[in-house]
Amino acid sequence: MNKLMKKFVAGGLSLAMVLGLTAYAPASIVEAADMSGKLVVIHTNDMHGYYEKNADDGILGISSVAALKGYYEKLGANVLLLDAGDFSQGTNLVNYYKGLDAVYFMNAAGYDAVSLGNHEFDFGLDSLKALTEAAEFPILDANIISKETGLPYLDDNEIFTFGDMKVGVFGLDTPEAQTKASPKNVKDVTFLAGEELYACAQAQVDFLEAQDCDYIICLSHLGLDEESVGNRSVDVAANVTGIDLFVDGHSHTELPEGMDSNGTKIVSTGNYLNNIGVVVYDGKKTEAKLVNDLYAVGGCPSMDEFVESFDKVVDEVYSGKFATTLNKLDGARNPGVRTQETNLGDFSSDAYKYIAETYVKENGLDMTIDGAIQNGGGIRATIEAGDISMDTLYTVFPYGNTVSIVTLTGAELLEALEASCSACPDALGGFPQVSGIKFTLDTTVPYAKGEQYPNSTYYAPANPGSRVTIETVGGKAFDLNATYNIAVNNFMADGGDTYYVFTNASNVIDTGVVDAEGLISYVNSLNGVIGDEYAAPKGNITIK
């Protein structure tokens, strides 16, 4: 914790006071007309820790968010600053502090309300509690229910009053957090989904209407992805009346002018603060746009300095070289690690297998590691050819998962691969990158859903083997009745993503080796160079 952070925490000061955020850098005219009496909703989503301004990568940074809010306030607008989740995880800048600094940045920028995303649960409920206690804004999620009390785990709504105008805001978080976060991190809460989600949203609208709200906003981390059908913002909009504006996140969708659905305007900025959303409501119509000109928006120098003070600490921690790669390692989402085999997926799963084999050998265990699986969603970025810094390593593998060994039957392994390939050719975080396993996926065969997995939005395959055919495991012909030892991460071993069947494993060993640290060991075994054996995917997966 740096000195400025200690000063804030110990003294109980407003961060706006600490930073002196009254003097914003001049911004060029974004809206030239007088804005008096108009409601302006400035919104962000899926910031994933990209708070530092970076002109080369088109990242506006939190400084620009603060400047834009100040700008519209100077024009006389009634301004609300909202975020739709996934703000506290993603880069080393926030991962190192388990998201706490993200909340300090958002306090300073003047956020009025946020929804959680699935990644706010990545560091566990204790860390989430620390975030909520530090936040100077309400965290709204009406559909996250405490198992102990049966009531919303956090606040459900907030009403903002501007003269004669009342604006009601309520929050919703994706039910996919049940498995997109580690299941053990959400064990104390339930996420309302489907019809229960719609009923929850309608109840919120009815309550806010009864409070004479003129404008009702749903602040949601639901998204528009096909894999989320039934729990998307458009699904809620189609089944709920009275929502004027959906500030959405989760799917990283960029909607330049928003989209209309059943009388509701849905807006989303994409991700990583490449855009800042602006919605203007004048009592008659809602207009939406995205702002992405770094120089037009301007910034706040004291905010830049504040973010930099945290970044310097992180840079010192993650300085140094991890390895050298002769080739670019593909960690893109789609097409990429969530849709197909990639060379980075091969490298990561090979490392898992190496870590497990080393653990078995060092502990004198009588077992063979037959293969390894890395979920594609656990790989967060591409690695360019050349030297790889420790900062890059922990950016690509940020979760701190440990490597586990699960003992499965062939039938259970087939079910896991069938379920994790269920969305292909569409992207899915559970898509398997494998080592020691060769299989074929036939995407021309529709995925047939069986029973829904407990506490999950995913479904078991009705017919395992209908889309996925496993040829070999551990160099031997696949056998449904055989027993296999497979290296995975503890998130998967706990049933995360589509891997619920792993909770039925006859034996689970947690090696205690953090994946990023294990990757360092694996690279050391390669003499520090990721060579041409990873120039291209190895051909473990054939997709038809």
Secondary structure, DSSP 8 states (H G I E B T S, - for coil): --HHHHHHHHHT--HHHHHTTTS------SS-S--TT-EEEEEE---TT--S-BGGGTB-HHHHHHHHHHHHHHTT-EEEEEE-S--S-SSHHHHTTTTHHHHHHHHHHT--EE---GGGGTT-HHHHHHHHHH-SS-BB-TTEEETTTSSBSSB-EEEEEETTEEEEEEEEE-TTHHHHS-GGGGTTEEE--HHHHHHHHHHHHHHHHHTT-SEEEEEEE----GGGTTSSHHHHHHH-S---EEEE-SS--B-TT-EEETTEEEE-B-STTS-EEEEEE-SS-EEEEEE--HHHH---HHHHHHHHHHHHHHHHHT-SEEEEESS-B---BTTBTTTS--HHHHHHHHHHHHHHHHHHHHTT------EEEEEGGG----B-SEEEEHHHHHHHS-S--EEEEEEEEHHHHHHHHHHHTTTTTS--TT-EEEESEEEEE-TTS---EEEE-TTSS-EEESSTTSSEEEEEETTEE--TTSEEEEEEEHHHHTT-TT-GGGGG-SEEEEEEEEHHHHHHHHHHHTTTEE-GGGSS--S-EEE-
